[in-house]
Amino acid sequence: MSEYIVKIGFWLRAYDGFTVEADSDAQAIEKAKAAATAAMESGAYPEYIDIEERREGVIAFIDHIASDGRHAVAEDVEFDDDRLHDSPTG
């Protein structure tokens, strides 16, 4: 029997939070958008990552392990129907 390396990718829902000060609801919304953009661009870990709700799984690659090295078998293989984003093909 042959061996294969399989790598999967998936989306996790993550939550973060912050406080803004504003003079009005409209200003709070604008400041929240700016702070949210900065938080999304940050490399820091969010406050919470929901590991129970993995979404949109894809097999990133399958490689066959042979005596002369690894050989690509497949890439970007959808295996579930839990799509959060439209696929490029439809």
ChimeraX attribute file (.defattr): number of C-alpha atoms within 10 A of each C-alpha:
attribute: neighborCount
match mode: 1-to-1
recipient: residues
	/A:1	3
	/A:2	6
	/A:3	10
	/A:4	16
	/A:5	13
	/A:6	14
	/A:7	13
	/A:8	14
	/A:9	14
	/A:10	12
	/A:11	13
	/A:12	14
	/A:13	12
	/A:14	13
	/A:15	11
	/A:16	12
	/A:17	11
	/A:18	8
	/A:19	9
	/A:20	12
	/A:21	9
	/A:22	13
	/A:23	7
	/A:24	9
	/A:25	9
	/A:26	10
	/A:27	13
	/A:28	15
	/A:29	13
	/A:30	14
	/A:31	16
	/A:32	18
	/A:33	12
	/A:34	12
	/A:35	16
	/A:36	15
	/A:37	11
	/A:38	11
	/A:39	16
	/A:40	11
	/A:41	9
	/A:42	10
	/A:43	8
	/A:44	8
	/A:45	11
	/A:46	13
	/A:47	9
	/A:48	11
	/A:49	13
	/A:50	10
	/A:51	11
	/A:52	8
	/A:53	12
	/A:54	13
	/A:55	17
	/A:56	17
	/A:57	19
	/A:58	18
	/A:59	17
	/A:60	15
	/A:61	17
	/A:62	19
	/A:63	17
	/A:64	16
	/A:65	14
	/A:66	11
	/A:67	6
	/A:68	6
	/A:69	8
	/A:70	14
	/A:71	13
	/A:72	12
	/A:73	12
	/A:74	13
	/A:75	15
	/A:76	14
	/A:77	13
	/A:78	15
	/A:79	10
	/A:80	11
	/A:81	9
	/A:82	11
	/A:83	12
	/A:84	10
	/A:85	7
	/A:86	7
	/A:87	8
	/A:88	5
	/A:89	4
	/A:90	4
